[in-house]
Amino acid sequence: MIEFKDVGVRRDGRELFAGASFQLHPGHKVGLTGNNGTGKSTLFALLLTRMGKGDTEVTLDRGEVSIPDSWHVAHMAQEVGATTQSAIDYVLSGDEQWYEINASLNDLSSVSDEQIGVLHQQFDEIDGYRTPTKAAQIMAGLGFNTSQHELPVEGFSGGWRMRLNLAKTLMSRADLMLLDEPTNHLDLDAILWLETWINAYTGLVIVISHDQAFLDATVGHILHVEQQKITLYTGNYQQFIRTRHERMAQQQQAFEKQEATKAHLDDFIRRFRAKASKAKQAQSRIKQLERMAELSPMMADNPFSFQFYEPANMSSPLIELTNADIGYSTTPLLHNANVQVTPDTRIGLLGMNGAGKSTLIKALVGELGVLTGTYRVSDTLKLGYFNQHQMDILDAKATPIEMLRRLAGKTSDAMLRSFLGSFDFRGERIDTPSELFSGGERARLTLALIVWQRPNVLVLDEPTNHLDLQMRQALTIALQGFQGAVVLVSHDRELIANVCDELFLVHDGKIDEFDGDISDYGKWLAEKRKQENSQDKNTSKKKSKKESKKFVSRETDNDQVSNKAPDNSSKSKATTPTLSKDAQRKLAAEQRKLTAPVRREIEETEKTLAKIDKQLVTLEEKLADTALYEESRKSDLLVLLNEQTALQQQHSNNEEKLLLLMTTLEEMEAGFE
């Protein structure tokens, strides 16, 4: 286990932890939470230092940290350098033990005969033959397709490199896994896959994340850093919120802030509950009000307190896509899209990676023209558009107040500073150039500039990627009170559930209303992932199916075709062919003839597998002879180990071949029906 005893840490003259004491055991899944700057990354760095890893050394001011000497650690770094190494090799390098043994076995020039035998034995003990398959499965879960495996790492964008880095980390045979914001660059289907992976992992996991739903689904403990203290809570994030609420219930300030937020929601419900156009939004506020007991601890000490201004002018519709084909160059990615954004619209866009959500967003905001159909916007449209690009094009040399002043004209400095303070830009941060800001600060500044401009339509593409839990909570409440339209793409399920009144699914080139909630979408994704995995395994099978059907069609004689005239006496028999017994026997014989080569190959492959099994049993009996491991028998041992490796590889290849042949036979027989 890991044990902290009265630990104190100072960095840059500031005390981060004082008197921290807790224990973490193997198998625990722990969420590390706390405001930005409280020391979460320092805690990771301290653990890495104690295990002889990491780039930043952290020393104890006092106390003791104990970690088993035999433990190995895997840490997901936040940067991935450009390298010509292929993506699959980069991921495989995460399994250091496998990677080193495999490299040695592929270059035997510097390895002694004795070492070769040991290497083969170690490779077998770690199930090294299946490791590449494991790497491919992890990459598939994180959204990579097989055609990307051999591409160089340097050819991927920053976000996809981070996915590769996560995949490399998950490949490790570590006892302790440290994951720092693993969901930041993932879409929802990859997040759901990662949740399943973490739940199945047998080691100790500590994860820093601002995704509440992700924490609820994966962790059983919360390690919370606050006011130089580290407190270990039992339960997931929601349970932590409730427990912490009980501790804070004595603080009058917490109650006052909670009551103010409740009053804001109550006011909206009172004004709009009976108004048909706002009925959905009022119901959404009621749900939010019911959740106030869980939100209150986060909001009680929340430094963010902004809200969206009421739009000045609105008409309906504000944006309209009609029968639109959308794509790039002359190739449509989305077909016949029909989307209407009215003042009451609150749409959450769902869809798998690459389905076209961002393409649709670009069409809605006018960045991407439609190939066919129409795109119209209202004269009153005032668009607030948030995406990664908007953050990247902030004036690097300008300060928050300078950028805001460009929009605000003659507004007083006091009012501008007060406004920026609601986004937690205070003191020297107001006058700091944005090039020195973290990703979270740039995201907050971009949102602040959008809010100031009083939009009547908000189009938000992954707005929470760099935001901490408190800012996400504040954004959720602000969007609840927004009087205009919202179109949202986000992997934050809490945000979607509490802001959006309707969900649209982008899939297979179409945009349709999704009949269900965000949890139903998770089930839909799981089912689609199963289907896609099956399709990937059977690519060759599909090709065989098509070819066999064409072949059957060509070989069908004219007499059989003429017997397929419909029987008009019954609708149920309208497409059923009527064959004579003679023709049926002839057709069955033809079908057996067509499938005979595949059946023969299946039989031969089964015989080959049985033969290899016998050879492997014989080899294992020979390798069990202790005399074989004497100094004088080195060469004999090496020969047997090499033979065993070759047979194991042959066995694996023939198993895959047999599976493909049997699937092909099934498809051919199905084609005859």
C-alpha positions in Angstrom: 0.0 0.0 0.0 0.9 3.7 -0.2 1.0 5.5 3.2 1.4 9.2 4.0 2.3 10.0 7.6 2.1 13.7 8.6 3.4 14.8 5.3 4.3 18.5 4.7 5.4 19.9 1.3 6.5 23.4 0.3 7.1 24.6 -3.2 8.4 28.1 -4.2 8.1 29.2 -0.6 4.4 28.2 -0.4 3.0 25.5 1.8 0.9 23.1 -0.2 0.4 20.2 2.2 0.6 20.2 6.0 0.0 17.1 8.2 -1.3 14.9 5.4 -2.0 11.3 6.5 -3.8 8.6 4.5 -3.5 5.1 3.1 -4.2 3.8 -0.4 -4.4 0.1 -1.1 -4.0 -2.1 -4.2 -7.1 -2.2 -6.3 -8.3 1.2 -5.1 -9.6 3.6 -7.7 -9.0 7.1 -6.4 -10.1 10.5 -7.7 -7.7 13.3 -6.8 -9.7 16.6 -6.6 -9.2 20.2 -5.5 -9.1 23.7 -6.9 -6.4 24.7 -9.4 -3.2 25.5 -7.7 -3.9 23.4 -4.5 -1.1 20.9 -5.3 -2.7 17.9 -7.2 0.1 17.8 -9.8 2.7 18.2 -6.9 1.2 15.2 -5.3 1.7 13.2 -8.5 5.3 14.5 -8.8 6.0 13.5 -5.1 4.8 9.9 -5.8 6.9 9.7 -8.9 10.0 11.1 -7.0 9.6 8.5 -4.3 9.5 5.8 -7.0 12.5 7.1 -8.8 10.6 8.4 -11.8 9.4 11.8 -13.2 11.1 14.9 -14.5 10.4 17.1 -11.4 11.8 16.2 -8.0 9.7 17.0 -5.0 11.2 16.7 -1.5 9.3 16.4 1.8 9.3 19.3 4.2 8.4 16.8 6.9 6.7 13.5 7.4 7.1 10.2 5.6 5.8 8.6 2.4 6.1 4.8 2.1 5.6 2.8 -1.2 6.5 -0.9 -1.8 10.0 -1.1 -3.4 8.7 -3.7 -5.9 6.0 -1.5 -7.3 6.1 -0.1 -10.8 4.4 3.2 -11.8 2.9 4.4 -15.0 2.3 8.1 -15.5 0.3 9.8 -18.2 2.4 12.9 -19.1 0.7 16.0 -20.6 3.1 16.4 -23.5 4.1 14.1 -26.4 7.1 14.9 -28.5 7.2 14.5 -32.2 8.8 11.2 -33.2 9.0 9.1 -36.4 8.1 6.0 -34.4 4.9 4.3 -35.6 1.8 4.7 -33.5 1.6 1.0 -32.7 5.2 0.8 -31.7 4.8 3.9 -29.5 1.9 2.3 -27.7 3.7 -1.0 -27.4 6.7 0.7 -25.8 4.4 1.4 -22.8 4.8 -2.3 -21.9 8.5 -1.8 -21.1 9.1 -5.5 -20.1 7.6 -6.8 -23.4 9.3 -4.1 -25.4 12.8 -4.9 -24.1 12.4 -8.7 -24.4 11.0 -8.4 -27.9 13.8 -6.0 -29.0 16.4 -8.5 -27.7 14.7 -11.5 -29.5 14.7 -9.5 -32.7 18.4 -8.8 -32.4 20.2 -11.9 -31.1 23.7 -10.8 -32.2 24.5 -9.4 -28.7 22.7 -12.1 -26.7 24.4 -15.3 -25.4 22.8 -18.7 -25.9 22.0 -18.9 -22.2 20.3 -15.5 -22.3 18.2 -16.5 -25.3 16.6 -19.3 -23.4 15.8 -17.1 -20.5 14.3 -14.5 -22.8 12.0 -17.0 -24.5 10.9 -18.2 -21.1 10.2 -14.6 -19.9 8.4 -13.8 -23.1 6.1 -16.8 -22.6 5.5 -16.0 -18.9 4.3 -12.5 -19.7 2.0 -13.8 -22.5 4.1 -11.8 -25.0 2.4 -13.3 -28.1 -0.9 -11.6 -27.2 0.6 -8.2 -26.3 0.3 -6.6 -29.9 -3.4 -7.7 -29.8 -3.9 -5.9 -26.5 -2.2 -2.7 -27.9 -4.6 -2.8 -30.9 -7.6 -3.2 -28.7 -6.6 -0.2 -26.6 -6.0 1.9 -29.7 -9.4 0.9 -31.0 -11.1 1.8 -27.8 -9.5 5.2 -27.9 -10.7 5.9 -31.5 -7.8 4.8 -33.7 -8.5 2.6 -36.7 -6.1 0.0 -38.0 -5.0 2.1 -41.0 -3.4 4.5 -38.5 -1.2 2.0 -36.7 1.8 2.4 -38.9 1.6 6.2 -39.2 4.4 8.1 -37.4 3.5 9.8 -34.1 4.6 13.2 -35.5 1.9 12.9 -38.1 -0.9 13.2 -35.5 -2.4 16.4 -34.1 -1.8 17.4 -30.5 -5.1 15.9 -29.3 -4.5 12.6 -31.0 -0.9 12.4 -29.7 -2.4 12.7 -26.2 -4.6 9.7 -27.0 -1.5 7.8 -28.1 0.1 8.8 -24.8 -2.9 7.5 -22.9 -2.8 4.3 -24.8 0.9 3.9 -24.0 0.2 4.4 -20.3 -2.6 1.8 -20.3 -0.2 -0.7 -21.9 2.0 -0.6 -18.8 2.2 -3.5 -16.4 2.2 -1.0 -13.5 1.1 -1.5 -9.9 0.3 2.2 -9.6 -1.2 4.2 -12.5 -1.3 8.0 -12.4 -3.7 9.6 -14.9 -3.8 13.4 -15.2 -6.9 14.6 -17.0 -7.2 11.5 -19.2 -10.6 12.5 -20.7 -9.5 16.0 -21.9 -9.0 15.0 -25.5 -11.5 12.1 -25.7 -15.0 12.1 -27.1 -17.8 10.4 -25.3 -17.4 6.9 -26.8 -13.7 6.8 -25.9 -14.5 8.0 -22.4 -17.1 5.2 -21.9 -14.5 2.7 -23.1 -11.9 4.1 -20.7 -14.4 3.8 -17.8 -14.7 0.1 -18.6 -11.0 -0.4 -18.8 -10.3 1.4 -15.5 -13.0 -0.7 -13.7 -11.3 -3.9 -14.9 -7.8 -2.8 -13.9 -6.5 -4.7 -10.9 -3.8 -2.2 -9.7 -4.1 1.1 -7.8 -5.3 4.1 -10.0 -5.2 7.7 -9.0 -6.8 10.0 -11.5 -7.1 13.8 -11.7 -10.2 14.7 -13.6 -12.8 17.5 -13.9 -15.4 15.2 -15.4 -17.9 14.4 -12.7 -19.7 11.6 -14.5 -16.3 9.9 -15.3 -15.3 10.1 -11.6 -18.7 8.7 -10.5 -18.3 5.8 -12.9 -14.7 4.8 -12.0 -13.6 5.7 -8.5 -14.5 4.4 -5.1 -12.5 7.0 -3.1 -11.9 10.7 -3.4 -8.6 12.3 -2.2 -9.5 16.0 -1.8 -6.9 18.7 -1.5 -8.1 21.9 0.2 -6.5 24.5 2.4 -3.2 22.6 2.8 -5.1 19.5 3.9 -5.5 16.2 2.1 -8.7 14.3 3.1 -9.6 10.8 1.9 -13.3 10.2 1.4 -14.9 6.8 0.7 -17.3 6.6 -2.2 -17.5 8.2 -5.7 -17.7 11.9 -6.5 -21.4 12.3 -5.7 -21.0 10.7 -2.3 -18.0 13.0 -1.7 -20.2 16.0 -2.5 -22.9 14.9 -0.1 -20.3 14.1 2.7 -18.6 17.4 2.2 -21.9 19.2 2.2 -22.6 17.9 5.6 -19.3 19.2 6.8 -20.0 22.6 5.3 -23.6 22.9 6.4 -22.5 24.8 9.6 -21.0 27.6 7.5 -23.5 30.4 7.1 -21.8 31.6 3.9 -22.5 28.3 2.2 -26.2 28.6 3.0 -26.4 32.2 1.8 -24.8 31.4 -1.5 -26.9 28.4 -2.0 -30.1 30.4 -1.2 -29.1 33.0 -3.7 -28.7 30.4 -6.5 -32.0 28.8 -5.5 -33.7 32.2 -5.7 -32.3 32.7 -9.2 -33.7 29.3 -10.4 -37.0 29.9 -8.6 -37.4 33.2 -10.3 -36.9 31.7 -13.7 -39.4 28.8 -13.0 -42.0 31.3 -11.7 -41.7 33.5 -14.8 -41.6 30.9 -17.5 -43.3 27.7 -16.2 -46.6 28.6 -17.8 -45.1 29.9 -21.0 -45.3 27.2 -23.7 -42.1 28.2 -25.5 -40.1 28.0 -22.2 -41.8 25.0 -20.7 -38.9 22.7 -21.4 -36.4 25.1 -19.9 -38.5 25.6 -16.8 -38.6 21.9 -16.3 -34.9 21.7 -16.7 -34.5 24.4 -13.9 -36.7 22.4 -11.7 -34.4 19.4 -12.1 -31.5 21.7 -11.4 -33.2 23.0 -8.2 -33.6 19.4 -7.1 -29.8 18.9 -7.4 -28.9 21.9 -5.4 -28.0 19.8 -2.3 -25.3 18.2 -4.4 -24.1 21.4 -6.1 -24.0 23.6 -3.0 -20.6 22.6 -1.6 -19.0 23.3 -4.9 -20.8 26.6 -5.3 -20.3 27.7 -1.7 -16.6 28.4 -2.2 -16.8 28.9 -6.0 -14.8 31.8 -7.3 -17.0 32.0 -10.5 -20.3 33.8 -10.3 -21.1 34.9 -13.9 -24.3 34.8 -15.8 -25.3 35.5 -19.4 -27.0 38.8 -20.3 -30.4 38.7 -21.8 -30.2 39.0 -25.6 -31.3 42.4 -27.0 -33.1 41.2 -30.2 -34.4 37.8 -31.4 -36.5 36.5 -34.2 -37.3 32.9 -35.2 -35.6 31.0 -36.7 -32.2 32.3 -36.0 -30.3 29.7 -38.0 -31.8 27.3 -40.5 -30.3 24.4 -42.5 -32.7 22.9 -45.1 -32.0 19.7 -47.1 -28.3 20.5 -46.9 -25.4 18.3 -47.9 -22.4 19.3 -45.9 -18.8 18.3 -46.4 -15.4 19.3 -47.8 -14.5 20.0 -51.5 -17.3 18.1 -53.4 -17.6 15.2 -51.0 -20.5 15.4 -48.5 -20.1 14.0 -45.0 -23.6 14.8 -44.0 -26.7 14.3 -46.2 -30.0 16.1 -46.3 -29.4 17.9 -43.0 -32.4 19.8 -41.6 -31.7 21.8 -38.4 -33.6 24.8 -37.2 -32.3 26.9 -34.3 -35.0 29.0 -32.6 -34.8 31.2 -29.5 -36.0 28.2 -27.4 -33.6 25.6 -28.9 -31.3 23.7 -26.5 -29.7 20.9 -28.6 -27.0 18.5 -27.6 -25.2 16.9 -30.5 -24.2 13.3 -30.1 -22.2 11.0 -32.3 -19.2 8.8 -32.5 -15.7 10.2 -33.3 -15.5 11.3 -36.9 -19.3 11.1 -37.5 -19.5 14.8 -38.4 -20.5 16.8 -35.3 -17.8 19.4 -35.8 -18.6 19.6 -39.5 -22.3 20.3 -38.6 -21.2 23.0 -36.1 -19.0 24.7 -38.8 -22.0 24.7 -41.1 -24.3 26.2 -38.5 -21.9 29.1 -37.7 -21.2 29.7 -41.4 -17.5 28.6 -41.4 -18.3 25.8 -43.9 -20.7 26.4 -46.8 -23.3 23.8 -47.8 -22.7 21.8 -50.9 -26.4 21.6 -51.7 -29.6 22.8 -50.0 -29.9 26.1 -48.2 -28.4 27.9 -45.2 -30.1 31.0 -43.8 -29.5 33.2 -40.7 -31.7 35.9 -39.2 -30.7 39.6 -39.4 -31.0 39.6 -35.6 -28.5 36.7 -35.1 -25.8 37.5 -32.6 -23.6 34.4 -32.4 -21.4 33.3 -29.5 -19.1 30.6 -30.8 -16.7 28.7 -28.6 -14.2 26.1 -29.9 -10.5 25.3 -29.5 -9.6 27.6 -32.4 -11.2 30.6 -30.6 -8.9 30.0 -27.6 -5.9 29.6 -29.9 -6.4 33.0 -31.6 -6.6 35.1 -28.5 -4.1 38.0 -28.7 -1.1 36.5 -26.9 0.4 39.8 -26.0 -2.8 41.4 -24.7 -4.2 41.2 -21.1 -7.8 40.2 -20.2 -8.7 43.8 -19.5 -7.2 45.1 -22.8 -9.1 42.5 -24.8 -12.3 43.3 -23.0 -11.9 47.0 -23.4 -11.7 46.6 -27.2 -15.3 45.2 -27.0 -16.6 47.4 -24.2 -15.8 50.9 -25.6 -16.3 53.6 -22.9 -17.3 51.2 -20.1 -15.4 52.1 -16.9 -12.4 50.1 -15.7 -14.2 49.4 -12.4 -17.1 47.6 -14.3 -14.7 45.7 -16.5 -12.7 44.5 -13.5 -15.8 43.5 -11.7 -17.0 41.5 -14.8 -13.6 39.8 -15.1 -13.6 39.0 -11.4 -16.8 36.9 -11.9 -14.6 34.6 -14.1 -11.9 34.7 -11.4 -9.6 37.1 -13.1 -8.4 39.2 -10.2 -5.4 41.1 -9.1 -2.4 40.7 -11.3 -4.1 38.1 -13.5 -6.2 40.9 -15.1 -3.0 42.6 -16.3 -1.2 39.4 -17.3 -0.6 38.7 -21.1 -2.7 35.7 -22.2 0.4 34.0 -23.5 1.2 33.2 -19.9 -2.2 31.6 -19.2 -3.0 28.0 -18.7 -5.5 26.2 -20.9 -8.2 26.7 -18.3 -7.5 30.4 -18.0 -7.6 30.8 -21.8 -10.9 28.9 -21.9 -12.4 31.1 -19.2 -11.2 34.3 -20.9 -12.7 33.2 -24.2 -16.1 32.5 -22.5 -15.9 35.9 -20.7 -15.4 37.7 -24.1 -18.4 35.8 -25.5 -20.7 36.6 -22.6 -19.8 40.3 -22.8 -21.1 40.4 -26.4 -24.7 39.4 -25.4 -25.2 36.6 -28.0 -28.6 35.2 -28.7 -27.3 31.9 -30.0 -24.5 30.0 -28.2 -22.7 27.3 -30.3 -20.3 25.5 -27.9 -17.9 22.8 -29.2 -16.3 21.1 -26.2 -16.4 24.1 -23.9 -15.3 22.2 -20.8 -12.1 20.6 -22.0 -9.8 22.8 -19.9 -12.3 23.8 -17.1 -12.1 22.5 -13.6 -15.1 21.2 -11.7 -16.1 24.5 -10.1 -16.0 26.4 -13.5 -18.0 23.6 -15.0 -20.6 23.9 -12.3 -20.7 27.7 -12.8 -21.1 27.3 -16.5 -23.9 24.8 -16.1 -25.9 27.2 -13.9 -25.1 30.2 -16.2 -26.4 28.2 -19.2 -29.5 27.3 -17.3 -30.3 30.9 -17.0 -29.4 31.9 -20.6 -32.4 33.3 -22.4 -31.2 32.4 -26.0 -30.6 29.3 -28.0 -27.9 26.7 -27.2 -26.2 24.1 -29.5 -23.7 22.0 -27.6 -21.1 19.4 -28.3 -19.5 18.0 -25.2 -18.2 14.9 -23.6 -19.4 16.2 -20.2 -22.5 14.2 -19.6 -23.5 16.4 -16.6 -23.5 19.5 -18.8 -25.5 17.9 -21.5 -28.1 16.4 -19.1 -28.6 19.7 -17.3 -28.6 22.2 -20.2 -30.0 20.4 -23.2 -33.7 19.7 -23.7 -33.3 17.7 -26.9 -30.6 15.4 -28.3 -29.6 15.0 -32.0 -27.6 12.0 -33.2 -25.1 12.5 -36.0 -24.4 9.0 -37.5 -23.9 7.4 -40.9 -24.1 10.7 -42.7 -27.5 11.6 -41.2 -28.8 13.9 -38.4 -31.8 12.6 -36.5 -33.5 13.3 -33.2 -32.2 10.9 -30.5 -35.1 9.2 -28.7 -33.6 8.8 -25.2 -31.4 10.5 -22.7 -27.6 10.7 -22.2 -27.5 7.3 -20.4 -29.4 5.7 -23.3 -26.8 7.1 -25.7 -24.1 5.3 -23.6 -26.0 2.0 -24.3 -26.3 2.8 -28.0 -22.6 3.5 -28.2 -21.8 0.2 -26.5 -23.9 -1.7 -29.0 -22.4 0.1 -31.9 -18.9 -0.6 -30.6 -19.7 -4.3 -30.5 -20.9 -4.2 -34.1 -17.8 -2.3 -35.3 -15.5 -4.8 -33.5 -17.3 -7.6 -35.2 -17.0 -5.9 -38.6 -13.3 -5.2 -38.1 -12.7 -8.9 -37.4 -14.7 -10.0 -40.4 -13.4 -7.6 -43.1 -12.1 -10.5 -45.2 -15.3 -12.5 -44.4 -17.4 -9.7 -46.0 -15.4 -9.7 -49.1 -15.8 -13.5 -49.4 -19.5 -13.2 -48.9 -19.9 -10.7 -51.7 -17.8 -12.8 -54.1 -19.6 -16.0 -53.2 -23.0 -14.4 -53.8 -21.9 -13.1 -57.2 -20.5 -16.6 -58.1 -23.8 -18.3 -57.0 -25.7 -15.9 -59.1 -23.6 -16.6 -62.2 -23.8 -20.3 -61.7 -27.6 -20.5 -61.3 -29.1 -22.1 -64.4 -32.0 -20.7 -66.4 -34.5 -23.4 -65.3 -34.0 -22.4 -61.6 -34.4 -18.7 -62.4 -37.6 -19.3 -64.3 -39.0 -21.1 -61.3 -38.8 -17.9 -59.2 -41.9 -16.3 -60.6 -44.0 -14.8 -57.7 -47.2 -16.6 -56.5 -49.8 -13.9 -56.7 -52.3 -15.9 -54.7 -50.6 -14.9 -51.4 -48.7 -11.8 -50.4 -46.6 -13.8 -48.0 -45.4 -16.0 -50.9 -44.9 -13.2 -53.3 -41.1 -13.4 -53.2 -40.7 -17.1 -52.4 -39.3 -19.2 -55.2 -41.1 -22.5 -56.0 -38.7 -25.3 -56.9 -39.4 -28.8 -58.0 -37.7 -31.6 -55.9 -35.4 -32.2 -58.8 -34.4 -28.6 -58.9 -34.0 -28.5 -55.1 -31.6 -31.5 -55.2 -29.7 -29.9 -58.0 -29.4 -26.6 -56.2 -28.3 -28.3 -52.9 -25.6 -30.3 -54.9 -24.4 -27.0 -56.5 -24.2 -25.4 -53.1 -22.2 -28.3 -51.6 -19.9 -28.1 -54.6 -19.4 -24.3 -54.1 -18.6 -24.7 -50.4 -16.5 -27.9 -50.7 -13.1 -26.0 -51.1 -13.8 -24.1 -47.9 -14.9 -27.2 -46.0 -11.8 -29.0 -47.1 -9.6 -26.2 -46.0 -11.3 -26.1 -42.6 -10.7 -29.8 -42.2 -7.0 -29.5 -43.1 -6.5 -26.5 -40.7 -8.1 -28.5 -37.8 -5.8 -31.4 -38.6 -2.8 -29.0 -38.6 -3.9 -27.6 -35.2 -4.2 -31.0 -33.7 -0.7 -31.9 -35.0 0.8 -28.7 -33.5 -1.0 -29.4 -30.1 0.7 -32.8 -30.0 4.1 -31.3 -30.8 3.7 -28.7 -28.1 2.8 -31.3 -25.5 5.9 -33.4 -26.5 8.1 -30.3 -26.2 6.7 -29.3 -22.8 7.5 -32.8 -21.6 11.1 -32.5 -22.9 11.4 -29.0 -21.3 10.3 -30.4 -18.0 13.5 -32.5 -17.9 15.7 -30.8 -15.3 18.9 -32.3 -16.9 18.2 -30.1 -19.9 19.1 -27.0 -17.9 22.7 -28.2 -17.0 25.6 -26.2 -18.5 26.5 -29.0 -21.0 22.9 -29.0 -22.4 22.7 -25.2 -23.3 22.5 -25.8 -27.1 19.8 -28.5 -26.7 17.7 -26.1 -24.6 18.1 -23.3 -27.1 16.9 -25.5 -30.0 13.8 -26.7 -28.0 12.9 -23.1 -27.0 13.2 -21.8 -30.5 11.1 -24.8 -31.7 8.5 -24.0 -29.0 8.3 -20.3 -30.0 7.9 -21.2 -33.7 5.1 -23.8 -32.9 3.2 -21.3 -30.7 3.3 -18.7 -33.5 2.1 -21.4 -36.0 -0.7 -22.4 -33.6 -1.9 -18.7 -33.2 -1.8 -18.2 -37.0 -3.8 -21.4 -37.7 -6.4 -20.5 -35.0 -7.0 -17.2 -36.8 -7.2 -18.9 -40.2 -9.7 -21.4 -38.9 -12.0 -18.7 -37.4 -11.9 -16.8 -40.8 -12.7 -20.0 -42.8 -15.6 -20.9 -40.5 -17.1 -17.4 -40.7 -16.7 -17.5 -44.5 -18.6 -20.8 -44.7 -21.4 -19.4 -42.5 -21.7 -16.4 -44.8 -21.7 -18.5 -47.9 -24.5 -20.7 -46.6 -26.4 -17.7 -45.5 -26.2 -16.3 -49.0 -27.9 -19.4 -50.4 -31.0 -19.0 -48.2 
